[in-house]
Amino acid sequence: MTTEVKPLAEINQQAIRLLYRELGVVNAVRFLKQFTTGFGDYTKERDVLFGDKTLDEIVSDIEQRRTSSS
């Protein structure tokens, strides 16, 4: 049994088509996103956003946003 070796770009295209067909576009994208590394420095960004706040202040902010968006 011989297996045809395809270029990686072709394999990727075929795999994405299969994922879209079998999972639907939304779920295929969700699946693929778990393998991307993203960008930036999550820890530094969170420190800038929340570094000077207590947990109680953060929870209070969340609760205020929930009630104001309702």
Rosetta blueprint (number, residue, H / E / L):
1 M L
2 T L
3 T L
4 E L
5 V L
6 K L
7 P L
8 L H
9 A H
10 E H
11 I H
12 N H
13 Q H
14 Q H
15 A H
16 I H
17 R H
18 L H
19 L H
20 Y H
21 R H
22 E H
23 L H
24 G L
25 V H
26 V H
27 N H
28 A H
29 V H
30 R H
31 F H
32 L H
33 K H
34 Q L
35 F L
36 T L
37 T L
38 G L
39 F L
40 G L
41 D L
42 Y H
43 T H
44 K H
45 E H
46 R H
47 D H
48 V H
49 L H
50 F H
51 G L
52 D L
53 K L
54 T L
55 L H
56 D H
57 E H
58 I H
59 V H
60 S H
61 D H
62 I H
63 E H
64 Q H
65 R H
66 R H
67 T H
68 S H
69 S H
70 S L
